[in-house]
Amino acid sequence: MENQKVNQRKKWVRLDNASNIFLAAMSNRDSKVFRISAEVTDTVDPDLLQQALSKVFEQNLLYHSVLRRGFFWYYLEESDLKPKVEPDTNTPCRPLYFFDRRNLLFRVMYWKKRVSLEVFHVLSDGTGAMWFFQDLITEYLSLKHPDLKDEDVEVSTYIHDQSSEDSFERHFRRKDQLNFSKAAQSALRGVTMVGAKAKNFLFPAVENEPKPSRKVYRYKGTYTSDYRPRVVELEMPVKDILKKAKAMNVSLTVYLTAVFMESIRKAEPNFQGNETMAVSVPVNLRQFFPSDSARNFFAVTRLEYKYKKNGDNSLEAISQELKNQLDPQLEKETLETWLSQLIQYEYHPLSRIILRPIKDLALKFANYMNNRKLTFAISNLGLVSFPYLVDQMIHQVYFHTIAVRPQFCAISHNDVLTITFTSPFIETDIYRHYVRFLSDENIPVTMTVNKVTEEELGGRYDA
């Protein structure tokens, strides 16, 4: 009888290292929710989408989770809740977690020819959510087009067996105490981990180095009245913009970031010409450490560029400076050393007995200080693909997240790159300068802007 009671207990797992700060940092304007969407060739059938969701949901146990609060930590607990598809007629990336409710941490929506998945970042990162989304779209289009039933479109193509593994603990938890030389600290400075505790959010300044933290330029605008984010979508041929990045010998991410810096500079009439801009760039750790986990498994690097009043501020100069900062931070040994120390702090006996509300306050303060050192944020999910026959039924894929500052997310599918800007401000000058720059480089761009002001909305929501 006792064994039967144990077996009936619901499974739970503690949050991974990256998830802790999302809860402390979330607010009305920053729900910590991100969205992945696909535009298909035909109008979405909600009944078939529900069938597809029900099947894929059963195969992805991580998505059965609800978030619970303990005395010392938050944790994910398996639930018996079932998801229901819903029309996409509300504000994008609205909150998914409420401390006094028991909710699934994702939602699936449809509107005309578009299917969207929104995920609370505590549950998964962009890569893990994309696996779920690939399964969902593949299954839906297989139901919508029965002739696609073929070995090439099996949903099992993307299923990951270890979806609930904590890859931070697997790869970076060490029993022995790590020692860090000043040289190692200097090499690692500037790399941050989203789930770091407040006092370890950044390595302390190394002796004999100038104090870090020049004042970072922060763009200010007019907030939307109902926390609705301004969303601007750009579509362009990926080969055209890749050619520009390769000509400068930098990655696509670095090139797009440099263009964004220049767009902010041109959009701000009060820019003095010697400000410092800083950007946070997430790094998918699966590139360096093997993991099939759909949970969060990423780190964040911080890059900056100080404009020179009488120096070279060309796009190439900005791109090279960002590249020179980023490359050393992407070395596997550097990441492993830094992350191992952070995990060590997380599992320190003193850290484990601190009450959760105190941890939340510390992380909230850390997040506040970190935000003050950033101008904007970016995220690039890279190239996404589906089984060949399914790919022919998908026009384009989109990706964006909620924002407390201007930022952009990029994703490419087939021959098209989509960049989605999000901002808490109603102004669109930055994005117009971005489009103008690309057009001047002979890159054809399509731009779509959502409605956020009362005048634009006319009393109704239009995605």
C-alpha positions as CSV (number, residue, x, y, z in Angstrom):
1,M,0.0,0.0,0.0
2,E,2.8,2.4,0.9
3,N,4.6,1.7,-2.5
4,Q,1.3,2.4,-4.3
5,K,1.0,5.8,-2.6
6,V,4.6,6.7,-3.5
7,N,3.9,5.7,-7.2
8,Q,0.8,8.0,-7.2
9,R,2.8,11.0,-6.1
10,K,3.3,13.5,-8.9
11,K,6.7,13.8,-10.3
12,W,8.6,17.1,-9.8
13,V,11.9,18.6,-10.7
14,R,13.7,21.7,-9.3
15,L,14.3,24.6,-11.7
16,D,17.4,24.7,-13.7
17,N,20.1,27.3,-13.1
18,A,18.8,29.7,-15.8
19,S,15.2,29.7,-14.7
20,N,15.5,31.2,-11.3
21,I,16.0,34.7,-12.3
22,F,13.0,34.7,-14.7
23,L,10.6,34.4,-11.8
24,A,12.2,37.2,-9.8
25,A,12.5,39.5,-12.8
26,M,9.0,39.1,-14.3
27,S,6.6,42.0,-14.2
28,N,3.5,43.4,-15.9
29,R,5.6,44.7,-18.7
30,D,8.0,41.8,-18.8
31,S,6.1,38.5,-18.7
32,K,9.2,36.4,-19.6
33,V,7.1,34.8,-22.4
34,F,8.4,34.2,-26.0
35,R,6.6,33.3,-29.2
36,I,7.4,31.0,-32.1
37,S,5.0,31.2,-35.1
38,A,4.7,29.6,-38.6
39,E,2.6,30.8,-41.5
40,V,1.3,27.8,-43.5
41,T,-0.2,27.8,-46.9
42,D,-3.8,27.2,-45.9
43,T,-6.1,28.7,-43.3
44,V,-5.6,26.9,-40.0
45,D,-8.2,24.3,-39.1
46,P,-8.6,24.6,-35.3
47,D,-10.0,21.1,-34.8
48,L,-7.1,19.4,-36.6
49,L,-4.7,21.7,-34.7
50,Q,-6.2,20.5,-31.4
51,Q,-5.8,16.9,-32.5
52,A,-2.2,17.6,-33.3
53,L,-1.6,19.4,-30.0
54,S,-3.2,16.6,-28.0
55,K,-0.9,14.0,-29.6
56,V,2.3,15.9,-29.4
57,F,1.5,17.0,-25.8
58,E,1.3,13.4,-24.6
59,Q,4.7,12.7,-26.1
60,N,6.4,15.7,-24.4
61,L,6.2,15.2,-20.7
62,L,8.0,18.4,-19.8
63,Y,5.0,20.4,-21.2
64,H,2.7,18.7,-18.6
65,S,4.4,20.8,-15.9
66,V,3.0,23.5,-13.7
67,L,5.1,25.8,-11.5
68,R,5.0,25.5,-7.7
69,R,6.6,27.4,-4.9
70,G,8.4,25.9,-2.0
71,F,10.1,27.5,1.1
72,F,13.5,27.4,-0.5
73,W,13.0,27.1,-4.3
74,Y,10.5,26.9,-7.1
75,Y,9.9,23.6,-8.8
76,L,8.1,22.1,-11.8
77,E,5.4,19.5,-11.0
78,E,3.7,17.2,-13.4
79,S,0.0,18.0,-13.8
80,D,-3.1,16.4,-15.3
81,L,-4.1,19.6,-17.1
82,K,-4.8,19.5,-20.9
83,P,-4.0,22.3,-23.3
84,K,-6.7,23.8,-25.6
85,V,-5.9,25.7,-28.8
86,E,-7.3,29.3,-28.8
87,P,-7.7,32.0,-31.4
88,D,-4.9,34.6,-31.4
89,T,-7.0,37.7,-30.6
90,N,-5.2,39.0,-27.5
91,T,-2.0,40.8,-26.7
92,P,1.1,38.8,-27.7
93,C,3.3,37.3,-25.0
94,R,0.8,38.0,-22.2
95,P,1.6,36.3,-18.9
96,L,1.4,32.5,-18.5
97,Y,2.3,32.2,-14.8
98,F,0.2,33.5,-11.9
99,F,1.3,32.5,-8.4
100,D,-2.2,31.9,-7.3
101,R,-3.3,29.7,-10.2
102,R,-2.3,26.3,-11.6
103,N,-1.6,26.9,-15.3
104,L,0.3,25.1,-18.0
105,L,3.3,27.1,-18.9
106,F,2.6,27.3,-22.7
107,R,-0.3,28.1,-25.0
108,V,-1.0,27.3,-28.7
109,M,-2.9,29.8,-30.8
110,Y,-4.1,30.3,-34.4
111,W,-5.1,33.2,-36.6
112,K,-5.9,32.9,-40.3
113,K,-2.8,31.0,-41.7
114,R,-0.6,31.4,-38.7
115,V,0.0,29.0,-35.8
116,S,1.8,30.3,-32.7
117,L,3.4,28.7,-29.6
118,E,4.0,30.9,-26.6
119,V,6.2,29.5,-23.8
120,F,7.1,30.8,-20.3
121,H,10.9,31.0,-20.3
122,V,11.1,29.1,-17.0
123,L,9.9,26.0,-18.9
124,S,12.2,26.0,-21.8
125,D,14.5,28.1,-24.0
126,G,14.1,28.9,-27.7
127,T,15.8,25.7,-28.9
128,G,13.8,23.4,-26.7
129,A,10.5,25.1,-27.6
130,M,11.4,24.9,-31.3
131,W,11.6,21.1,-30.9
132,F,8.0,21.0,-29.5
133,F,6.9,23.4,-32.3
134,Q,8.4,21.3,-35.0
135,D,6.6,18.3,-33.7
136,L,3.3,20.2,-33.5
137,I,3.5,21.7,-37.1
138,T,4.6,18.4,-38.6
139,E,1.7,16.5,-36.9
140,Y,-0.8,19.2,-37.9
141,L,0.2,19.4,-41.5
142,S,0.2,15.6,-41.7
143,L,-3.5,15.6,-40.5
144,K,-4.4,18.5,-42.8
145,H,-2.8,16.7,-45.8
146,P,-3.2,13.0,-45.4
147,D,-1.2,12.4,-48.6
148,L,1.9,13.6,-46.6
149,K,1.7,10.4,-44.5
150,D,5.2,9.2,-45.2
151,E,8.3,8.1,-43.4
152,D,9.7,11.6,-44.2
153,V,7.2,13.4,-41.9
154,E,7.1,11.2,-38.8
155,V,6.7,13.3,-35.7
156,S,9.3,11.1,-33.9
157,T,11.9,12.8,-36.0
158,Y,12.2,15.5,-33.3
159,I,11.2,13.7,-30.1
160,H,13.9,14.0,-27.4
161,D,13.9,11.3,-24.7
162,Q,15.7,13.4,-22.0
163,S,13.5,16.4,-22.2
164,S,13.5,17.0,-18.5
165,E,17.2,16.7,-17.8
166,D,19.0,19.5,-16.0
167,S,22.0,19.9,-18.3
168,F,23.6,22.6,-16.1
169,E,23.8,20.1,-13.3
170,R,25.0,17.3,-15.6
171,H,27.8,19.2,-17.2
172,F,28.9,21.8,-14.7
173,R,28.3,20.6,-11.1
174,R,31.6,19.8,-9.5
175,K,32.3,18.3,-6.1
176,D,35.7,19.8,-5.8
177,Q,36.3,23.5,-5.1
178,L,37.5,25.5,-8.2
179,N,40.3,28.0,-7.9
180,F,40.4,31.0,-10.3
181,S,43.5,32.9,-11.1
182,K,43.3,36.6,-11.9
183,A,44.1,35.8,-15.5
184,A,41.2,33.4,-15.7
185,Q,38.9,36.0,-14.2
186,S,40.1,38.5,-16.7
187,A,39.3,36.2,-19.6
188,L,35.9,35.4,-18.2
189,R,34.8,38.9,-17.3
190,G,31.8,40.0,-19.2
191,V,30.3,36.6,-19.5
192,T,27.1,36.3,-17.4
193,M,24.8,33.5,-16.7
194,V,21.1,34.3,-16.5
195,G,20.6,32.3,-13.3
196,A,23.5,33.7,-11.3
197,K,23.0,34.9,-7.8
198,A,23.2,38.6,-7.2
199,K,26.7,38.8,-5.9
200,N,28.0,36.6,-8.6
201,F,26.2,38.2,-11.5
202,L,29.5,39.5,-12.8
203,F,33.0,38.6,-11.8
204,P,34.6,41.3,-9.6
205,A,36.9,43.7,-11.3
206,V,40.5,42.5,-11.6
207,E,43.2,44.4,-9.9
208,N,45.0,47.1,-11.9
209,E,42.2,47.2,-14.5
210,P,40.2,50.3,-15.0
211,K,36.7,50.3,-13.3
212,P,34.3,48.7,-15.8
213,S,31.2,50.3,-16.3
214,R,31.2,53.4,-18.4
215,K,27.7,54.8,-18.4
216,V,25.7,52.8,-20.9
217,Y,23.4,54.5,-23.3
218,R,19.7,53.5,-22.7
219,Y,17.1,54.4,-25.3
220,K,14.0,56.0,-23.9
221,G,10.5,56.3,-25.5
222,T,6.8,56.5,-24.8
223,Y,5.5,53.4,-23.2
224,T,2.4,51.6,-24.6
225,S,-0.5,52.1,-22.3
226,D,-1.6,48.5,-21.8
227,Y,1.8,46.7,-21.7
228,R,1.3,45.6,-25.3
229,P,4.7,45.3,-27.0
230,R,5.4,47.0,-30.3
231,V,6.2,44.2,-32.7
232,V,7.9,44.9,-36.1
233,E,8.5,42.0,-38.5
234,L,11.1,42.2,-41.3
235,E,11.5,39.5,-44.0
236,M,14.5,39.4,-46.4
237,P,16.5,37.0,-48.5
238,V,19.0,35.3,-46.1
239,K,21.7,34.8,-48.8
240,D,21.8,38.6,-49.5
241,I,22.5,39.6,-45.9
242,L,24.8,36.7,-45.3
243,K,26.9,37.9,-48.1
244,K,27.3,41.3,-46.4
245,A,28.3,39.7,-43.1
246,K,30.9,37.4,-44.8
247,A,32.4,40.4,-46.6
248,M,33.2,41.8,-43.2
249,N,34.4,38.4,-41.9
250,V,31.8,38.4,-39.1
251,S,28.9,36.2,-38.1
252,L,25.3,37.1,-39.1
253,T,24.5,37.8,-35.5
254,V,27.4,40.3,-35.1
255,Y,26.5,42.0,-38.4
256,L,22.8,42.4,-37.4
257,T,23.8,43.7,-34.0
258,A,26.1,46.3,-35.5
259,V,23.3,47.5,-37.8
260,F,21.0,47.8,-34.8
261,M,23.5,49.9,-32.9
262,E,23.8,52.3,-35.9
263,S,20.0,52.4,-36.2
264,I,19.6,53.4,-32.5
265,R,22.3,56.1,-32.9
266,K,20.5,57.6,-36.0
267,A,17.1,57.4,-34.3
268,E,18.2,59.4,-31.3
269,P,18.6,63.1,-32.0
270,N,20.4,63.7,-28.7
271,F,23.1,61.2,-29.3
272,Q,26.4,63.0,-28.4
273,G,28.8,60.8,-30.4
274,N,30.8,59.3,-27.5
275,E,28.2,57.0,-25.8
276,T,28.7,53.3,-25.1
277,M,26.1,50.8,-26.3
278,A,25.9,47.4,-24.7
279,V,24.0,44.3,-25.8
280,S,23.2,40.9,-24.3
281,V,23.6,37.9,-26.6
282,P,22.4,34.4,-25.5
283,V,24.6,31.4,-26.3
284,N,23.0,28.0,-27.0
285,L,25.2,25.7,-24.8
286,R,24.1,22.6,-26.8
287,Q,26.7,23.7,-29.4
288,F,29.5,23.0,-26.9
289,F,28.1,20.4,-24.5
290,P,25.9,17.4,-25.7
291,S,22.3,17.7,-24.4
292,D,18.9,16.5,-25.5
293,S,17.2,18.5,-22.8
294,A,14.3,20.8,-23.9
295,R,14.8,22.8,-20.7
296,N,16.9,26.0,-20.5
297,F,20.5,25.4,-21.5
298,F,22.1,28.7,-22.4
299,A,24.4,31.4,-21.2
300,V,24.5,35.1,-21.9
301,T,27.4,37.2,-23.1
302,R,27.6,41.0,-22.9
303,L,29.2,43.0,-25.7
304,E,29.7,46.7,-25.9
305,Y,30.9,49.4,-28.3
306,K,32.1,52.9,-27.3
307,Y,31.5,55.5,-30.0
308,K,34.4,57.8,-30.8
309,K,33.7,61.5,-31.5
310,N,36.6,61.8,-33.9
311,G,37.4,58.1,-34.6
312,D,36.2,55.4,-37.0
313,N,32.6,54.5,-36.2
314,S,31.9,52.7,-39.5
315,L,29.8,49.6,-39.5
316,E,32.9,47.5,-40.2
317,A,34.7,49.0,-37.2
318,I,31.7,48.3,-34.9
319,S,31.4,44.7,-36.3
320,Q,35.1,43.9,-35.8
321,E,35.0,45.2,-32.2
322,L,32.0,43.1,-31.4
323,K,33.6,40.1,-33.0
324,N,36.8,40.5,-31.1
325,Q,34.8,40.6,-27.8
326,L,32.6,37.7,-28.6
327,D,35.0,35.1,-30.0
328,P,37.0,34.5,-26.8
329,Q,33.8,34.2,-24.8
330,L,32.6,31.3,-27.0
331,E,35.5,29.0,-26.2
332,K,34.4,25.8,-24.6
333,E,37.0,25.9,-21.8
334,T,36.0,29.5,-20.9
335,L,32.3,28.6,-20.7
336,E,32.9,25.5,-18.7
337,T,35.1,27.2,-16.1
338,W,32.6,30.1,-15.6
339,L,29.5,27.9,-15.5
340,S,31.1,25.4,-13.1
341,Q,31.7,28.2,-10.6
342,L,28.1,29.5,-10.9
343,I,26.7,26.0,-10.3
344,Q,29.0,25.7,-7.3
345,Y,27.4,28.8,-5.8
346,E,23.9,27.5,-6.5
347,Y,24.6,24.2,-4.6
348,H,26.5,25.8,-1.8
349,P,24.9,24.8,1.6
350,L,24.3,28.4,2.6
351,S,22.6,29.2,-0.7
352,R,20.3,26.2,-0.4
353,I,18.9,27.2,3.0
354,I,18.2,30.8,2.2
355,L,14.4,31.3,2.0
356,R,13.0,31.7,-1.5
357,P,11.6,35.2,-1.0
358,I,15.1,36.4,0.0
359,K,16.6,34.8,-3.1
360,D,13.9,36.4,-5.2
361,L,14.8,39.9,-3.8
362,A,18.5,39.3,-4.5
363,L,17.8,38.1,-8.0
364,K,15.4,41.0,-8.7
365,F,18.1,43.4,-7.6
366,A,20.7,41.6,-9.8
367,N,18.3,41.8,-12.8
368,Y,17.7,45.5,-12.2
369,M,21.4,46.3,-12.1
370,N,22.1,44.1,-15.2
371,N,19.3,45.9,-17.1
372,R,21.0,49.3,-16.4
373,K,24.1,48.1,-18.1
374,L,22.3,47.2,-21.4
375,T,21.1,49.2,-24.4
376,F,19.3,46.4,-26.1
377,A,19.2,42.6,-26.3
378,I,19.2,40.1,-29.2
379,S,18.5,36.4,-29.8
380,N,19.2,34.4,-33.0
381,L,17.7,30.9,-33.2
382,G,19.5,30.3,-36.5
383,L,18.2,28.1,-39.3
384,V,15.1,26.0,-38.7
385,S,13.8,23.3,-40.9
386,F,11.0,20.7,-41.0
387,P,10.8,17.4,-42.9
388,Y,11.1,18.1,-46.6
389,L,7.4,17.5,-47.6
390,V,6.2,19.5,-44.6
391,D,8.6,22.4,-45.4
392,Q,6.7,22.9,-48.7
393,M,3.6,23.8,-46.7
394,I,5.2,26.5,-44.6
395,H,5.6,30.0,-45.9
396,Q,7.8,31.4,-43.1
397,V,8.7,31.0,-39.4
398,Y,8.8,33.9,-36.9
399,F,10.3,34.3,-33.4
400,H,10.0,37.1,-30.8
401,T,10.0,37.7,-27.1
402,I,8.6,40.3,-24.7
403,A,10.9,43.3,-24.1
404,V,11.7,45.8,-21.4
405,R,14.0,47.6,-23.9
406,P,14.3,47.6,-27.7
407,Q,15.5,44.2,-28.9
408,F,15.3,41.8,-31.9
409,C,15.0,38.1,-32.5
410,A,16.1,36.5,-35.7
411,I,15.3,33.1,-37.3
412,S,15.7,31.8,-40.9
413,H,13.7,29.3,-42.8
414,N,14.5,28.1,-46.3
415,D,15.8,31.2,-48.1
416,V,14.2,33.8,-45.9
417,L,15.5,35.6,-42.8
418,T,12.9,37.0,-40.4
419,I,13.9,39.7,-37.9
420,T,11.3,40.6,-35.3
421,F,11.8,43.7,-33.2
422,T,10.0,44.1,-29.9
423,S,9.9,47.2,-27.7
424,P,7.8,48.5,-24.8
425,F,7.8,51.9,-26.6
426,I,5.4,53.0,-29.4
427,E,8.1,54.8,-31.4
428,T,9.3,53.1,-34.6
429,D,12.2,55.3,-35.7
430,I,14.8,52.7,-34.9
431,Y,13.2,50.1,-37.2
432,R,12.7,52.6,-40.0
433,H,16.4,53.4,-39.9
434,Y,17.2,49.7,-39.9
435,V,15.1,49.1,-43.0
436,R,16.5,52.1,-44.7
437,F,20.1,50.8,-44.1
438,L,19.3,47.4,-45.6
439,S,17.5,49.0,-48.5
440,D,20.6,51.1,-49.2
441,E,22.6,47.9,-49.2
442,N,20.3,46.6,-52.0
443,I,18.6,44.0,-49.6
444,P,14.9,43.8,-50.3
445,V,12.9,44.0,-47.1
446,T,9.2,43.5,-46.2
447,M,8.1,45.3,-43.1
448,T,5.0,44.6,-40.9
449,V,4.1,46.7,-37.8
450,N,1.5,45.8,-35.2
451,K,-1.0,48.3,-33.7
452,V,-0.4,49.5,-30.1
453,T,-1.8,53.0,-29.6
454,E,-5.5,53.8,-29.1
455,E,-5.6,55.6,-32.4
456,E,-4.1,52.6,-34.2
457,L,-6.2,50.1,-32.5
458,G,-9.5,51.8,-33.0
459,G,-10.9,49.9,-30.0
460,R,-9.9,46.5,-31.3
461,Y,-6.8,44.3,-31.4
462,D,-5.3,43.5,-34.8
463,A,-2.3,41.2,-34.9
